[in-house]
């Protein structure tokens, strides 16, 4: 284990409360006085901040500190969970006592040999919150606005938001495993509104990763500003989107959010164990067109969705979910992997110490193919080219999805013609995978903006894909 990370976590989370390995063993002794399959303790300290700029000045700012411990016990399919926002032995013992209700009498006894998980080293243990002065953070937002207003005279409003987080976690498990992680995270978003002849349109861009605020270089701030303005100005000339069934070309990068929502959630172990996913029981079957390979990889250095260890203390890994169109595996946490008799995949994630872990995605993307983007566009007689997406809805049981395109264009006679507004994509995730007919060689990951929601919990994620041609999607338009 990275001893620096382990020492940071122990010094911050255990030391001030007078907790040591002996205290943790006593807590496990309380829990395992009754029979259980597994138990874990999850300690967390998180500091976060955000700054918002509008109309040329910072209008809002926030700062928070949160810490506590969650105690979880697993017995068969049942989970008992308790947490405290106090970190001391009395609170830990009370939470341990509260979780014994699901376990049968007759304890396991003894303490397994202590072992340390071997995490990755995907990011440095930066503290963005305290690593830069407030004036410098405000300057980042002011610089962003300056570049946006200079890019086009039609820009009427600029709104920016800068946020940072410093999270330290320590996991102790009843099998003797201990793991720690120090997780920085920064994010910057920009929304620009442009006006012309009484019409208002907006552009939005953002990014970040597991770094400090040095991530946002002058060149990157200028790139963000120019891209947001380009989107807004482009939409000023957009026409109403047509409706109907047609081929759709998805751009690379952020459009992978459709893959994340329409396919990724359906590949999570809990849905498949319970039989509520369209992919249930289909390991080894063809579920997508040849050439479609879908990966979930929590080991990409510095990426927003990456983790050195997951929230159960398991190192993250690169998981091939669909390979050349064939379903290979599901994403697993400890509970579902044990009940399905398969290995864990390093995908046990939780929003905080006050939440239970569940199988979740990290960075999910489709691998590239052999076609050039221009070749894919040229192949379409009449269709839609969707470059950016906003919100969407997905039913994991049926696989049906609806997504709104925030930047899209018509393709006519093999050429991109005019931009359109009001386009929505309607389809079924598993059917869409089967109707992928061309895969570009231009795989991109998103800039670092993804937030995934599941059962009331939110976690940072990454998405990505190359340019794709999908046949027969329904486009809901306004024309």
C-alpha positions in Angstrom: 0.0 0.0 0.0 1.1 3.6 -0.6 2.3 4.3 3.0 2.0 8.0 2.5 -1.8 7.7 1.7 -2.3 5.2 4.6 -0.6 7.6 7.1 -2.6 10.6 5.9 -5.8 8.6 6.3 -4.9 7.3 9.8 -3.6 10.6 11.0 -6.7 12.5 9.9 -9.4 9.9 10.6 -8.2 7.6 13.4 -5.5 9.5 15.3 -7.6 12.5 16.6 -10.2 10.0 17.9 -7.7 7.8 19.7 -8.6 4.9 17.4 -6.1 2.2 16.5 -6.1 -1.3 15.1 -7.1 -2.6 18.6 -10.2 -0.4 18.6 -11.2 -1.6 15.1 -10.7 -5.2 16.2 -13.0 -4.6 19.2 -15.7 -3.1 16.8 -15.5 -6.2 14.6 -15.7 -8.4 17.6 -19.0 -6.7 18.5 -20.3 -7.1 15.0 -19.1 -10.7 14.5 -20.4 -11.9 17.9 -23.3 -12.9 15.6 -22.7 -14.8 12.4 -22.3 -12.7 9.2 -20.8 -13.1 5.8 -18.8 -9.9 5.9 -18.5 -6.5 7.5 -16.7 -3.3 6.9 -16.0 0.1 8.4 -15.8 3.2 6.2 -14.2 6.3 7.6 -14.3 9.5 5.5 -13.3 13.2 5.8 -14.4 15.5 3.0 -13.8 19.3 2.5 -15.5 20.9 -0.4 -16.1 24.4 -1.8 -17.7 26.1 -4.7 -17.6 29.6 -6.2 -20.1 31.1 -8.7 -19.7 34.1 -11.0 -22.4 36.0 -12.8 -22.7 39.5 -14.2 -19.0 40.0 -13.7 -18.7 39.2 -10.0 -18.7 36.3 -7.7 -22.3 36.1 -6.4 -22.1 32.9 -4.3 -19.6 30.8 -2.5 -19.8 27.8 -0.1 -17.5 25.7 2.0 -18.3 22.6 3.9 -16.6 19.9 6.0 -18.1 16.5 6.5 -16.8 13.5 8.2 -18.0 10.3 9.8 -18.0 6.5 9.8 -20.3 4.0 8.2 -20.6 0.4 9.5 -22.0 -2.3 7.2 -22.8 -6.0 7.9 -23.7 -8.5 5.1 -25.6 -11.7 5.8 -27.0 -13.5 2.8 -28.9 -11.0 0.7 -29.5 -8.8 3.8 -27.6 -5.6 4.6 -27.5 -3.9 8.0 -26.0 -0.4 8.0 -25.5 2.3 10.5 -23.4 5.5 10.5 -22.3 8.3 12.7 -20.9 11.8 11.9 -18.8 11.5 15.1 -15.6 9.6 14.8 -14.8 8.1 18.2 -15.0 4.7 19.8 -18.4 5.2 21.5 -20.0 6.2 18.2 -18.3 3.3 16.4 -19.4 0.8 19.0 -23.0 2.1 18.9 -23.1 1.7 15.1 -21.6 -1.7 15.4 -24.2 -2.8 17.9 -27.0 -1.4 15.7 -25.9 -3.6 12.7 -26.2 -6.9 14.5 -29.9 -7.3 14.0 -29.7 -9.2 10.7 -27.1 -11.7 11.8 -27.9 -15.1 13.4 -26.6 -15.9 16.8 -23.3 -17.8 17.2 -20.3 -15.7 16.3 -17.2 -16.4 14.1 -14.7 -15.4 16.7 -11.0 -14.5 16.2 -9.4 -11.8 14.1 -8.1 -12.5 10.6 -4.5 -11.5 9.8 -4.3 -7.9 8.9 -3.4 -7.2 5.2 -3.2 -4.1 3.2 -4.8 -3.6 -0.2 -2.4 -2.5 -2.9 -4.0 0.5 -4.6 -3.1 2.2 -7.8 -1.3 5.6 -7.9 -3.5 7.4 -10.4 -3.4 10.9 -8.9 -1.4 12.8 -6.4 -2.7 13.5 -2.8 -3.4 17.2 -3.6 -5.7 19.3 -1.5 -7.3 21.8 -3.9 -9.3 23.5 -1.2 -6.3 24.7 0.8 -3.8 24.6 -2.0 -4.8 27.9 -3.6 -5.8 31.3 -2.1 -9.3 32.6 -2.6 -8.2 35.5 -4.7 -6.6 33.1 -7.2 -9.8 31.0 -7.4 -11.9 34.1 -8.1 -9.3 35.1 -10.8 -9.9 31.8 -12.6 -13.6 32.7 -13.0 -12.9 36.3 -13.9 -10.4 35.1 -16.6 -13.0 32.7 -18.0 -15.5 35.5 -18.3 -13.0 37.9 -19.9 -12.2 35.3 -22.6 -15.9 34.6 -23.2 -16.9 38.2 -23.7 -14.0 38.9 -25.9 -14.9 36.0 -28.2 -18.1 37.5 -29.6 -20.0 40.7 -29.2 -23.3 38.9 -29.1 -22.5 37.4 -25.7 -24.9 38.9 -23.2 -24.4 36.8 -20.1 -21.6 34.6 -18.6 -22.1 32.3 -15.7 -19.2 30.2 -14.3 -18.8 27.8 -11.4 -15.6 26.5 -9.8 -15.6 23.7 -7.3 -13.0 21.6 -5.5 -13.1 18.7 -3.1 -10.5 17.0 -0.9 -11.6 13.6 0.3 -9.7 11.1 2.6 -11.1 7.6 3.1 -10.0 4.6 5.2 -11.6 1.2 4.8 -11.3 -1.7 7.3 -12.9 -5.1 6.5 -13.7 -8.1 8.6 -11.4 -10.2 6.4 -8.5 -8.2 7.7 -8.0 -5.9 4.6 -7.3 -2.2 5.2 -7.2 0.3 2.4 -6.9 4.1 2.1 -7.2 6.8 -0.6 -6.8 10.5 -0.8 -9.0 11.9 -3.6 -8.7 15.4 -5.0 -11.4 16.6 -7.4 -11.8 19.9 -9.3 -14.5 21.0 -11.7 -15.2 24.2 -13.7 -18.3 24.9 -15.7 -19.2 27.8 -18.0 -22.6 28.8 -19.5 -22.7 31.5 -22.1 -25.9 33.2 -23.4 -25.7 34.9 -26.8 -28.4 37.2 -28.2 -29.2 38.3 -31.7 -32.4 39.9 -33.2 -34.4 39.0 -30.0 -33.3 35.4 -30.0 -31.3 33.9 -27.0 -29.3 30.7 -27.1 -26.8 29.2 -24.8 -23.6 27.2 -24.9 -22.2 25.1 -22.1 -18.8 23.6 -21.4 -16.9 22.2 -18.4 -14.2 20.0 -17.3 -11.9 18.9 -14.5 -10.3 15.8 -12.9 -8.5 14.4 -9.9 -6.0 17.2 -9.6 -5.6 20.7 -8.0 -6.7 23.9 -9.5 -3.5 24.0 -11.5 -5.5 21.8 -13.9 -7.1 25.0 -15.3 -4.3 26.6 -17.3 -4.7 29.9 -19.1 -4.9 28.0 -22.4 -7.6 25.7 -21.1 -9.7 28.6 -19.8 -9.5 30.2 -23.2 -10.5 27.0 -24.9 -13.5 26.5 -22.6 -14.6 30.1 -23.3 -14.3 29.9 -27.0 -16.1 26.5 -27.1 -19.1 27.7 -25.0 -19.4 30.9 -27.2 -19.2 28.8 -30.4 -22.1 26.6 -29.2 -24.2 29.6 -28.3 -23.6 31.5 -31.5 -24.1 28.3 -33.6 -27.5 27.8 -32.0 -28.6 31.4 -32.9 -28.8 30.2 -36.5 -30.4 26.8 -35.7 -33.6 25.7 -37.3 -36.3 23.5 -35.8 -35.3 19.8 -35.8 -37.2 17.4 -37.9 -39.0 14.4 -36.5 -38.9 10.8 -37.7 -36.9 7.6 -37.9 -33.5 8.2 -39.4 -29.8 7.3 -39.1 -28.1 9.3 -36.3 -24.3 10.0 -36.1 -23.1 10.6 -32.6 -20.1 12.8 -32.1 -17.1 11.6 -30.0 -16.6 12.2 -26.3 -19.5 13.5 -24.2 -22.2 11.8 -26.3 -21.0 8.6 -24.6 -23.4 9.7 -21.8 -26.0 7.9 -23.9 -24.0 4.7 -23.6 -23.5 5.3 -19.9 -27.2 5.7 -19.3 -28.8 3.4 -21.8 -26.4 0.5 -21.5 -24.0 1.0 -18.6 -26.6 1.0 -15.8 -28.1 -2.2 -17.2 -24.7 -3.9 -16.8 -24.5 -3.3 -13.1 -24.5 -6.5 -11.0 -27.5 -5.7 -8.7 -29.9 -5.2 -11.5 -28.8 -8.4 -13.2 -28.8 -10.5 -9.9 -32.4 -9.4 -9.4 -33.4 -10.1 -13.0 -34.5 -6.5 -13.7 -32.0 -5.7 -16.5 -32.4 -6.4 -20.2 -29.0 -8.1 -20.0 -29.9 -10.5 -17.2 -28.6 -14.1 -17.9 -27.0 -13.1 -21.3 -23.3 -13.5 -20.5 -21.7 -15.0 -23.6 -24.5 -13.9 -26.0 -24.3 -11.4 -28.8 -26.0 -8.2 -27.5 -24.4 -5.7 -29.9 -23.2 -5.3 -33.4 -19.7 -6.7 -34.3 -17.0 -4.2 -33.5 -18.8 -2.8 -30.4 -16.5 -3.1 -27.4 -17.6 -1.4 -24.1 -15.1 -0.9 -21.3 -15.4 0.4 -17.7 -12.0 1.4 -16.5 -11.4 3.0 -13.1 -7.6 3.0 -13.6 -7.2 5.9 -16.0 -4.8 8.4 -14.4 -6.3 11.7 -13.2 -9.7 11.0 -14.7 -12.9 12.2 -12.9 -14.3 8.7 -12.6 -11.1 7.0 -11.5 -10.3 5.7 -8.0 -7.1 4.2 -6.5 -9.4 1.8 -4.6 -13.2 1.6 -4.6 -15.3 2.3 -1.6 -14.9 -1.3 -0.4 -11.2 -1.2 -0.4 -10.7 -3.1 -3.7 -8.3 -1.7 -6.3 -10.2 -0.5 -9.4 -9.6 -2.3 -12.7 -10.2 -2.3 -16.4 -13.4 -4.3 -17.1 -14.4 -5.5 -20.6 -18.2 -5.6 -20.5 -19.0 -6.2 -24.1 -16.3 -7.4 -26.5 -16.9 -7.4 -30.3 -20.6 -7.4 -29.6 -20.6 -10.3 -27.0 -21.6 -9.7 -23.4 -18.6 -10.7 -21.1 -19.4 -9.5 -17.6 -21.3 -7.3 -15.2 -20.0 -4.6 -12.8 -19.8 -6.0 -9.3 -19.5 -4.9 -5.7 -18.8 -7.3 -2.8 -22.4 -8.2 -2.0 -23.6 -9.0 -5.6 -20.3 -10.7 -6.6 -20.7 -13.1 -3.6 -24.3 -13.8 -4.3 -23.6 -14.4 -8.0 -20.4 -16.4 -7.3 -18.2 -14.2 -9.5 -15.1 -12.0 -8.7 -15.5 -8.4 -7.6 -14.6 -5.9 -10.3 -13.6 -2.8 -8.2 -16.9 -1.1 -8.7 -18.3 -0.8 -5.2 -19.1 2.9 -4.8 -20.9 5.1 -2.3 -21.6 8.8 -2.1 -20.4 9.1 1.5 -20.0 7.4 4.8 -23.8 7.8 5.3 -24.6 5.6 2.2 -24.2 1.9 1.5 -22.0 0.9 -1.5 -23.5 -0.6 -4.6 -22.1 -1.5 -8.1 -21.5 1.7 -10.0 -19.6 2.7 -13.2 -16.3 4.6 -13.2 -15.1 5.7 -16.7 -17.3 3.9 -19.2 -16.6 4.1 -23.0 -16.8 2.3 -26.3 -13.5 1.6 -28.1 -12.8 3.1 -31.5 -13.1 1.4 -34.9 -11.6 1.9 -38.3 -13.8 4.5 -40.0 -12.9 8.2 -40.3 -15.5 10.8 -39.2 -15.8 12.3 -42.7 -16.4 8.8 -44.1 -19.2 8.2 -41.6 -20.9 11.6 -42.4 -20.5 11.0 -46.1 -22.4 7.7 -45.8 -25.6 9.3 -44.6 -28.2 10.5 -47.2 -30.4 12.2 -44.6 -29.9 12.1 -40.9 -28.9 13.8 -37.7 -25.4 14.6 -36.4 -25.6 14.9 -32.6 -22.6 16.5 -31.0 -23.7 17.4 -27.4 -26.3 16.2 -25.0 -28.2 17.6 -22.1 -30.5 15.6 -19.9 -32.0 12.2 -20.5 -34.2 9.5 -19.0 -33.6 5.7 -19.1 -35.6 2.7 -17.9 -33.0 0.0 -17.0 -35.6 -2.7 -17.1 -36.7 -2.1 -20.7 -33.6 -0.3 -21.9 -35.7 2.6 -23.4 -34.2 6.0 -23.4 -34.9 9.6 -24.3 -32.1 12.2 -24.6 -32.1 15.8 -25.6 -29.4 17.1 -28.0 -28.1 20.5 -27.1 -26.0 20.8 -30.3 -27.0 18.9 -33.4 -26.9 19.3 -37.2 -28.7 17.9 -40.2 -26.8 15.7 -42.6 -28.0 15.9 -46.2 -26.5 14.1 -49.1 -23.4 13.1 -47.0 -22.7 16.7 -45.8 -23.3 18.5 -42.6 -25.6 21.4 -43.4 -27.5 23.5 -40.9 -27.7 23.4 -37.1 -31.0 22.3 -35.5 -32.6 22.9 -32.1 -35.2 20.8 -30.1 -33.9 17.4 -31.2 -34.5 14.4 -28.9 -33.3 10.9 -29.4 -35.7 8.1 -28.6 -34.7 4.4 -28.6 -33.8 1.3 -26.8 -30.2 0.8 -25.5 -29.8 -2.8 -26.5 -31.4 -2.3 -29.9 -29.3 0.8 -30.5 -26.1 -1.3 -29.9 -27.3 -3.9 -32.4 -27.8 -1.1 -35.0 -24.3 0.5 -34.8 -23.1 0.2 -38.4 -20.0 2.4 -38.4 -17.5 3.1 -35.6 -15.0 5.9 -35.9 -11.3 5.8 -35.1 -11.5 9.0 -33.0 -12.3 7.7 -29.4 -12.5 10.6 -27.0 -13.3 10.8 -23.3 -15.4 13.7 -21.9 -13.7 16.7 -20.4 -14.5 15.7 -16.8 -18.1 16.7 -16.1 -20.0 13.5 -15.5 -22.2 12.9 -12.4 -24.1 9.6 -12.1 -27.2 9.2 -10.0 -28.5 5.9 -8.7 -31.0 5.3 -5.8 -30.4 8.8 -4.5 -26.6 8.7 -4.5 -24.4 10.8 -6.8 -20.8 9.9 -7.7 -18.4 11.4 -10.3 -17.9 9.4 -13.5 -16.4 9.6 -16.9 -17.9 8.7 -20.3 -16.6 8.5 -23.8 -16.9 7.0 -27.3 -15.8 7.5 -30.9 -18.0 8.9 -33.7 -20.8 6.3 -34.3 -23.4 5.7 -36.9 -26.6 4.2 -35.5 -29.5 3.1 -37.8 -33.2 3.7 -37.2 -33.3 5.9 -34.1 -36.4 8.0 -33.6 -35.7 11.7 -33.6 -38.3 13.8 -31.8 -38.2 17.3 -33.3 -40.0 20.6 -33.3 -40.4 21.0 -37.1 
